[in-house]
Amino acid sequence: MVVPLTGPDSTQAPAGHPTEKEDKLAFSAYAQGWALTKSGTLLFDDGGAYTSDGTVVPPLYERQAAA
C-alpha cells in the first residue's frame, strides 16, 4: 500500500522528510488509528503525522482551518 505523506491536499513533504511524495507502509494498526512507514514516519487516521526527525504535521482539519 502506498500512502501520501501529509494528506491528500498536500503538494510537498514536510521539511527534512525524504523528498519522495509517497512512502510505503511498514506496519499499520488500523484499529488504533496509526501506521508506520518505511522511512519512520507515524501517520495518524486524522491526517496528522510525526516524522522520524521529530517534525509534527498537524491533523488535516487544523491545516484546512488555517488555510
Secondary structure, DSSP 8 states (H G I E B T S, - for coil): -EEESS-TT-SS--TTS-S-SEEEEEEEETTTTEEEETTS-EEETTS-EE-TTS-EE--HHHHHHH-
